[in-house]
């Protein structure tokens, strides 16, 4: 089975809708990871999606990434 783990700590806000590809007005106030997971399940329902609402930090990020074969993301502080 294919698996995706999404990690983010933030919520969808009205001011961030223009930067969020999978969010709509009804998603304002929800966790970004849950919004993305919901959209991905509609696109690829066979994939197991793990939504982790947490802040990735260099010091503790290894725990969040443990077991991952691939990591795709934007890590501006590295």
C-alpha positions as CSV (number, residue, x, y, z in Angstrom):
1,X,0.0,0.0,0.0
2,X,1.2,3.5,-0.8
3,X,1.6,5.9,2.2
4,X,1.9,9.6,2.5
5,X,2.7,11.5,5.8
6,X,1.9,15.2,5.8
7,X,3.5,17.3,8.5
8,X,2.4,20.9,9.3
9,X,1.4,22.8,12.4
10,X,-0.7,25.6,11.0
11,X,-4.4,26.2,10.2
12,X,-6.1,27.5,7.1
13,X,-6.8,31.2,7.4
14,X,-8.8,33.5,5.3
15,X,-5.7,35.4,4.4
16,X,-3.9,32.2,3.3
17,X,-6.5,30.9,1.0
18,X,-4.7,32.4,-2.1
19,X,-1.6,30.3,-1.2
20,X,-3.3,27.0,-0.4
21,X,-4.0,24.8,-3.4
22,X,-6.5,22.5,-1.7
23,X,-8.4,24.8,0.7
24,X,-11.7,26.6,0.2
25,X,-13.7,29.1,2.2
26,X,-15.3,26.2,4.2
27,X,-11.8,25.0,5.3
28,X,-11.0,28.2,7.2
29,X,-10.1,27.4,10.8
30,X,-9.2,23.7,10.0
31,X,-5.8,22.2,10.3
32,X,-3.8,22.5,7.0
33,X,-2.8,18.8,7.1
34,X,-6.4,17.7,7.4
35,X,-7.4,19.9,4.5
36,X,-4.7,18.5,2.3
37,X,-5.4,14.9,3.4
38,X,-9.1,15.4,2.5
39,X,-8.2,16.6,-1.0
40,X,-5.7,13.8,-1.6
41,X,-8.2,11.2,-0.5
42,X,-10.5,12.4,-3.2
43,X,-7.7,12.2,-5.8
44,X,-6.1,9.0,-4.8
45,X,-8.3,7.1,-2.4
46,X,-6.1,4.0,-2.4
47,X,-3.3,5.9,-0.6
48,X,-2.9,5.7,3.2
49,X,-2.6,9.3,4.3
50,X,-1.2,10.2,7.8
51,X,-1.9,13.8,8.7
52,X,0.5,15.0,11.5
53,X,-0.3,18.3,13.1
54,X,3.1,19.2,14.4
55,X,5.9,21.7,13.9
56,X,8.9,20.2,12.1
57,X,12.1,21.4,13.7
58,X,15.7,20.4,12.8
59,X,16.4,19.3,16.4
60,X,13.4,16.9,16.6
61,X,12.4,16.4,13.0
62,X,14.0,13.0,12.7
63,X,11.2,11.5,14.9
64,X,8.5,12.9,12.5
65,X,10.4,11.6,9.5
66,X,11.2,8.2,10.9
67,X,10.4,5.4,8.5
68,X,10.1,7.6,5.5
69,X,11.8,6.5,2.2
70,X,11.3,9.9,0.6
71,X,10.9,13.4,2.0
72,X,9.5,16.2,-0.1
73,X,9.1,19.7,1.4
74,X,10.3,23.1,1.9
75,X,12.7,23.5,4.8
76,X,13.9,27.1,4.7
77,X,15.8,26.9,8.0
78,X,18.1,24.1,7.0
